């Protein structure tokens, strides 16, 4: 992330946010607040996206390119391959606080197919578990209409 002047794996920088969950780095102070920004890497160590949130509101985050489905995707694959439980966190901030162990969903529609292959998911609390369970049970297919047979 040194190309944006914040060095290392994370840093503080002003951002401009957009309704669709995206952000851009600002070249000037925006609301006198800097966002915490971390890099989301592909499994081959290539930078895939940047994730940003304001320290005063860690439950709301933005993605620069909006292409990343998970932080900690390697933990998801390990949970699948080794049949281990996967800790799933509510936010990138909580994932960072927990030492980048487990994963956090950044985009549910993109993450659902891989999460459905995990044997056990450990949620932060009961409410989080209810939310995860509801999302895993959602079926997102097309509406099916079957014509009635006409009696001959």
Helices and strands as residue ranges (DSSP letters): G 2-4, E 10-13, E 15-17, E 23-25, E 35-41, E 47-54, E 57-63, E 70-71, H 73-82, E 86-89, H 92-97, E 103-105, H 108-115, E 121-122, H 126-137
